[in-house]
């Protein structure tokens, strides 16, 4: 597979990390960029291909983060780049709600095809995941005539004012940023490693909270992430979403699957909710849909999507011609190259390589994942108490040795592994070795 990439698929360090050019760029960044735009690793990238990033000093780095789930099909895919370049040479903007164009329609048609559910579906295209969530809120409120919005504990839905209110943890996203909109509620979720509950038991706990704290008849929409990414790769127990979906149907609540991080082939299905056997009313899509170009969508039942009056939803750059051209190329690549199966291959490889970490390392409490989306929960040995200091150590060791992984979890204690679905087993093995070295070194530092 690696022979088709413009960059050799191997980790290769030619300087210390960060290298001298990255250090110089960081000095410039401090003088010009807001400190609020924090960075995991001050290593500045120049180009990339597949699962490898090349920094400005020429170091080749294994990318286990994909820009938080964006470059699912690999970095700088030449066909996506070509499609975007061709479109940019023809038309870059008109605004679809002024004078429309075919790309937007073609993307909406494809979303109707690949999202769960055998019914008529319509879409709106926007720029970002947070914007998709905001529009889903507006659509659900208009359709139901209700105001209350429910999301799950440990959820992450965005960084706008509304979506921050729907996001669970206060730090760093929400502290000092309020006031936030009202009628937003967070309810207990299913977290098998921490709560030990079956899906049905956890669902009844969630429903009881809704009935006693909010009232089902007040709720416009219930937002769920089938796999909580920023929340720590939390995968609810089997049966949990099925019961919640039934509850929503029984009470006229719009059931929304937020697939911004887990959707578009990352988990071995087009959408992660498919693994739970549930059909949502609305789906939000972003991140992996356009191979790195800004694009997002809300897709769902036609009668819900069409409840909004013309002009009630939209935006200047939503469904931009260049981004939609990139998305159409991404759809073609996923189908032609069988990338759903490639995600399953990555899952199998990750389980084989890291699945026993909880047995091998005292600070690893749990390993969990689906497709190319895994979490490793770090805990104080012999407990389930989160160990954020361990995660900080591991991430620092990884980045200085040429592996980019991510933090996650409400307690900053989950190592998040989200590589491209085209990553090789050799790269998985090499990256895992670096992470294992970090675990061993941290354990030694605690003695």
N, C-alpha and C positions, 0 to 999 in steps of 0.2 A: 504493500500500500504506500509506503513512504517514498517510493521512486517517483510518484506522481506529484510530489510537493516541490515547490521552488526552494524550500529550506530543508536541509537534512533533519530528519525527525530524531534528534538526539540532544541531550543536555551537554553544553560545552561552555566552560568558563575560561575567558582569556584575561580577565582582571578580577580583582576583588569586587564584591557587590555591596553598595553601588560603586560603579566605576567612576573614573575622573570626569568624564563628560556628563554623567548623571549628577555628580556632585555639583558641577558648575551650573547645570540647569536648575537644580534645587535652590541654589543661591539666588538665581534670577526669579524663580517662582515665588520665593518668600517675599521679594520686593514688589511683586506685581499681582499675585493671586490672593484672594481672601483666605484667611486661615480656616474659615468655616468649611472650605472644600478640602477636607482631610484626605489623606492617602495612606493605604496599607503599606506600600513599599515605594520608597522614593527612587525607583529605578525607571528611567525614561526609555520608552520603547520606540523603535524606528520602523520595524516591519515584522511580519510574521507569516506563517503558513501552517496549516493543519493545527497541531497542538503545541507548536513551538512559537515563542516570541523572541525576537532579536532586539536587544537594547542598543542604545546609541554608541556603546563601547564595543559592540560585536559579540556580546555574550548571548548564548542560546539558552532559553529558559523554558522549562516545562510549565505550561499554563493549565492549572487545575481549577481555574475560576471562570474563564470565558467571559470576562467583563461582567460577572454575575449572571451567567446563563445566556449571554447574547450570541456568541460565536459558536453555536451548537454544531454547525456544519464545518467548522474550522476557520482559521483566520484568513482574511483577504482571498476568499474563494475566487478564482479567476473568472468564472462564469457570472458570478454576481457582480463583480467589478465591471465586466464587459457590458452586462445588461444596463447597469446604472450609467456607464459612460455613454452608451448609445442613446439612452433616453435623455441624458443631459444635453446632448447635441441637438436634440429635436425640440424639447419643451421641458422647462424646469418648473413652471408655475402658471396656473391661471386662477386657482381656487375653485374646487369642485362645485361649490354652491353658487358660483357665478357662471362659469362656462365649464361643463364637465368634460371628462376624458375617459377612454376605455379602460385604462389600467385599474382605476378605482373599482369599476364594475367587475372586472375579472377577479380581483382580489376578493371582493364580497361574494362572488359566485363560488370561489374556491373555499372560503370559510364556511359557507352554507353546506358544502359537500363534506368537509372534514370534521366539523364540530359534531358532538354527539346529538342524536335525536333524528327521527324520521318524520319531520314536519317542515312546513315552510319557515325559512329563516331569513332575516334581513340583518344587515350590518351597518355600522358607522365606523369610519376610519379616522383615527386621531394620531397624536404624535408619541405619547408616552403611556406607560402603564398606569401612572397616577391619573392621567387624563381619561383613560378608559374607565377606571373605577369611578371617577366623578360622574362621567356620563351615564354609567350604569345606575348610579344612585338617582340621578335626575329622571332617567327613563322609568325606573321602578316606582318612584314617587308619583310621577304623572299617571302611570298605568293604574296604580292601586288607590290613589287619593290619600295615601297614608304618609307619615313622616319618619317614623322610627327606622333606624338602620342597625343591624346586628352583625358583628364580626366575632371571631373566636379569639380567646386568649392566645397569646404568642403570635398573633397575626402581624403581617406587614403589608400595607396596601398603598404606601406612597409617602411623599414628602410635601404635598400641597397642604393647605390648611385643613381641608375636609379629610383627606386621606391620612393625615397625621392623627386626626381624631379617631380614625378607624384602626390605627396602628397601636399595638399593645404596650410596648415598653416606652418609658419616658426618655431614656438616655440612649443615644445622643439626639434623636430626632425631634423630641417635643419640648425639652426643657427650655423654658423662657420664651416659647414661641406662641403662647396662647394670647387671648382666649380662643377656644375652638368651638365649632358649631355644636349645637345641642342635638338631642335625640339620636345620639350615637352610643351604642351599648356594646360592651365586650362580655362574652359569656364563656363559661367553662368549656374546654375542648377535650378530646381524647388524646392522651399522651402516654401510650402503653408502657414505656420504660419507667416513667415517673409515677403513674397512677395505678398501674396493674389491673385496670378495668377492661372488661370486654367492650366491644363496640356498642352493644345494646345497652350495657350498664352506663357507659359514658354518655350515650345519647339521652337516656332518661334523666341524667343529671343536668345536661344542657337544657333539655325541655322544661324541667322543673324550675330551673333558674329563670327562664324566659317567662313562664307562667306566673311566677311569684314576684318578679322584679319589674317586668315590662308589660306583659299582656300581649298575647299573640295577635289579637285584633288590631293592635297599634302598629305592627311591623310591616314596612313596605318591602324590605329585602333582607335576606340572610346571605352574607358573603362568606365563602369558605375557600381556603387554599387546599387542594387535595393533598399536596405535600407542602408544608410550610418551610420555605427556604430560609429567610432571615430568622425565622423562629427556631431554627435548629434542625431542619430536615425531619420535622415531626410528621409521621405518617399515622393517621388515626387507625384504630383497630378495625378489622373487618366488620361490616354491618353498621358502623357509626353513621356514615353519610346516607346510607339507604334509609335509616330511620328518620334522620333529619329531613331528607327530601320528602318523605311521606308526610311528616309533620307540616312542612311548608305547604304542600298541596292541600292538605286538610284545612289549612287556615288562610289560604289565599295569599301566601307570602311568596315573593319572587325569589327563587333559589339561584344564586349566582356563584359560578365556579371561577375563581380568580386564578387563571392559568398563565399569568404573566411570566413566572419563573419556570414552572414545571411543564408548560405546554410546548407545542411545536416539536415533537419527536424526542424530547429529552429523556423521557421515561420509558421509551419503547412502545408508546402509543402516541397518536397525534396529541391527545389531551390526557392528563393524569387521572381525571375523574373517571375515565373509562375503566381503570383498574378496579374501581369500586362498584361498577355495574350501575351507575347512576346517570340519569340524563338531566342536566340542569336546564333552567329556563333561559338564563343568559350566561355567556362565557366572555371573559376578558382575555385578550391576547396581546402580547408585546414581545420584548426582548428578542427571542430567536427568530421572529417572523421574517426579518429582512436582512439577516446576515451582517448586522452592524449599522444599518441605516435606521433613522428614527421612524418608527411606524407602530401603531397599536390599533386595537379594534374592540368594539363590543358587538357580539353576534348573539342572536337569540330568536325566540318565537316571534313570528312576524307581527302578531297582534299586540305584543308588548312593545316591540321596537317601534311600531307605527303609532303608538299612543301619543307621541310627542308631536306637537304642531310643527309644520315646516318653519325652519329657522330657530327652533328651540334647542337644537344641538348642532355642533359643527365647529369649525375653527379655521383660521387662515391657512395653516400648513398641513392640516389633517389629510392623509391620503395623498401626499405629494407625488407627482408623477415619477420622480427618480426613486423614491423609497418604494413605491408600489411596483416599479419595474424590478427592483432588487428582490422584493418578496415573491414575485412570480417565478424568478429564477430559483429562489430557495425552495419553493414548492416542487419544482421540477427535479431539482437535485435530490431532495429527500426521497421522492418516489423512484427515480431512476436508479439511484445508488443504494436503495433498500436501507435507508438510514434508521428506520424503525428497528430493523433487525440488528443494525450496528449498535444501537443503544442497548439492546439486549446482550450483545456480545460484550460490551463494556461492563455491564452489570455482572455478568458471569465472571469476567476477569477480576473485577474489584472484589467480589465475594471470595474468589479463590486466593487473592493476594492479601486482603486485609480483614477478611471475615473472622479470623481468630484473634484479632488484636485484644479483645476483652479478656481472653485467656492468657495472653502473653505479657500484657502490660497492666500494672496495678492501677494506673491513672485512666485507663480506658474502661468506661462503664458500659458503653453500648456502641455497636456499629449497626447502622440501618441505612437502607437506600433502595432506590428503584432506578433502573436504567443508568444514566450517567449523572446521578444526583444522590450523593451519599453524605451521611453525617457521622462523625465520630465524637461521642459525648465524653468529655474529660471530667473526672470526678476525683475527689479526695479518696485515696485507697481505702477499700473496705466500706465505703458509703456511696450514696447517690448525691452527695453534696457537690454542687458545681465547683469547678476548679479553673477559674478564668486566668489565674497566673500561669498555669500550665499551658493553656492555649497561647498566651502571649509569647511564651518561651518557644513553643513549637513553631509558631508562625515566623518568628524572627530567625530561627535556625533555618527554616525552609527557604525564606527569601534570600538570605545571604549565601545559600548554596544552590540557587538556581531553580527553585520550585515555588510557584505562586499558588497558594491555597487561600481559603477564605475563612473568616470567623463567622459565627452565627450563634443563635440561641439567646433567649431572654436574659441569661446570666453570662453571656459572652464566654461560653464554655464548650461550644460545639465546633469542631473542625469540619468545614464544609468543603466537599470535593465535588466539583462540577466540571469535568473536562469536556472537550469536544467529543462527539460520538465517533470521530474518526481516529481517536488516539490509539496508539498501538499497545499491545501487551508489554512490549519492552519498555516503553515510556512509563506505563503504570508501575511496572516493577522498579524502575529506577527511582521514580518519585516516592514510592512507598518506602524504599530503603532510606531515603533522606529523612522522611518523617519518623521512621523507626529509630534512626540515630538520634533524633530530637527527643523522643520519648526516653530513651536510655540515658542520655545526657541530663535530662531534667530529673529523672529519678536519682541519679548520682549526686546531683546538686542539692538534693533534699536530705542527704545523709549527714 
